[in-house]
Amino acid sequence: MPSAATLSTWLQNSGLWARAVRLRWGDLMHLRETGPVVLLFKDGGAGLMTEVDLEHNLILVKNPGSALGDGGIAVDELRLEQVWSGETLLLRSKRGRPETEAPFTLGWLASLVLRERRLLQDIGLASLTLSFLTIFPPLLVMTVVDRVLTHHSYSTLVLLGTLLAAASIFETLLGHARRLIVLIVGTRLDAKLNLHVFNRLLRLPLDYFERHPAGETMHKVAQVYKVREFLTGKLLTTFLDLMTLVVLLPFLFFLNPILAGMVLACTALIMLVILAFLRPLRRSFADVIFAETEKASALGETIFGIKTIKSLALEPQRNALWDERVADVGSSRLAFGKLANWPQTVITPIERFMSIGLVLVGAYMALDDNTGYAVGALFAFMMLSMRVAQPLVGLARLVEDYEGVSLAIVEAASVLNRPPETDAVSGGLRPRFAGAISFEDVSFTYGGTKLPALDRVTFGVTAGTMLGIVGRSGSGKSTLTRLLQGINRDYSGSLKIDGNDVRVINLRHLRQSFGVVLQENFLFRGSIRDNIIAGRSGLTLDDVVNAARLAGAEEFIERMPNGYETMIEEGSPNLSGGQRQRLAIARALITDPRILILDEATNALDPESEALLNANLLRIASGRTMVIVSHRLSSLIDCDQILVLDKGKAVDIAPHNLLLERCAIYRQLWSQQSRHHDSQGQHHVAPPFVQSR
Ligand code: ADP
């Protein structure tokens, strides 16, 4: 019986939502409408919990043995604990969580925010209360000025003072709570976004990453957080402030309708100014974003290509490029800033008039009025009018900010909303592979190129074949292995593995059944053992040792200070190229793949490691299909079949000796290489010839 964790991985790979958890009886009692709950028993058996009977403190469990239609047997806590240690598998169909599929748009993000309904309600309530509280102090001031000062009433003053103090304390606490909730909403949203974004990124097809510099992708994806910040920052606060407006505006009109009207008029003017600048600002901001993206990709490229840069001493050139990019960003930011400075400049006098000019107008009106009460109202009005103007101006500014955010959305969406690899990741067939491969009239052209990389390729090999692929560089060898792995799927013709078209096979299943070793393999930070297992479940140290032995890596691993626990640093500086390669082969072999692809895998190897690997090759190949791409023909002599590619066409397929006899291209490649190998230059296998090109 596999462990709960393994089961859950299996199920997740099949496109279900599954979690392995450890529960107690009390937890079971609270599980309702969660989807199927599978209890894993100590003896290796399992049962399906079909019902919870809270009243009798029982659950109904269905055993594999019980009849199909029956609801299961009732079990109480004591009986269950005898057989069950708490291991449980929770299941659900993935359809219930559409948010991972939804395209990235502002609306989608907003819906994520709105999902925090309860917290938002709390925030709203706090804000509304705060708004009412803001009326309080001006009201008190008004009373103080009007009543206390004119009637010299000490008792009223004390009462007012107490009220004011109480209100301030309440306001402080409420403000604290509101900021806290906004923070919580923001944090939760960030966590969700992080998961979503990473998930989307991993599902993008390989071509995307080949075509776009990593720095650019990282920069664009980071824009998501800008949008999030806008949503829970400016947008939310402006919304909340608008709530204040709803409360305060009528009060302002009550205090002094003329002045209130003037506040509104000024605000409208400010809005007009901002709206007038919107279009030019948008254009200028697009320039900024473009320059920033270019700068980010220059940085990314430099870091990822640092080995080449250092070894070719290209630092000055990179510096010059960086200078240029920084200057571009600087000048576009400056242009944007200069433009954005104008509305600010025009708005300032209007704002000043709202805060000071209105007081003068009010004072003038109070002079005219001889009831005496108008002075208090004027004070109150002064205290409140800025509170009203702020959110209104904020609303106009929001439109301005939205420009920036909408560009950020476009940027992030240009990465995240690409079609993910294929729907076949969760659907499609999951056949058991034997390893027969057949190509029939397969043609493939890379996007953006004219000549086909593969041109009507037809051949077939049975399961267990050791297939070599040779051809000049650019003849389509790698492309062929990419089609096999389902990396490029828009080919024409038919490509079958064991008679199933590759396109109908579940992509993850396909790749899990394959082992692939490339010329350059990435090792992750961690121990050697972790790198060989690479997070795949159900593998033990024995498997690791076996795989390492098969790959010819055992001997050097055991000489390492900590053996299989030796840590590999980032970029694996403590391993030689040959050692790295052998680890990669062990990593590919550990799952005992039915089909193993070595794509120029021995290229980077020193002759000794290569000899070691070649010696193991036959052993590695036993029981599986091997596809070996290599330009060193000597390592392919043992292959059952060798496919010769030329300019995307399959020229011939046969064993080495036969090809030497009948295939001109193969003979040519062979003679070129044997000339290299015959360093003594005693005898050439083929007559010398003039190399075309
Ligand atoms: P080989 O492995 O035999 O050297 P490839 O299969 O890598 O050849 O390439 C075959 C042809 O396809 C070449 O002409 C190459 O320029 C082109 N090609 C390879 N990869 C890409 C790609 N990602 N985009 C566009 N063209 C490509």
Residues whose N, C-alpha, C, O or C-beta is under 5 A from the ligand:
A	BS01	ADP	Y446 G447 T449 A453 R472 S473 G474 S475 G476 K477 S478 T479
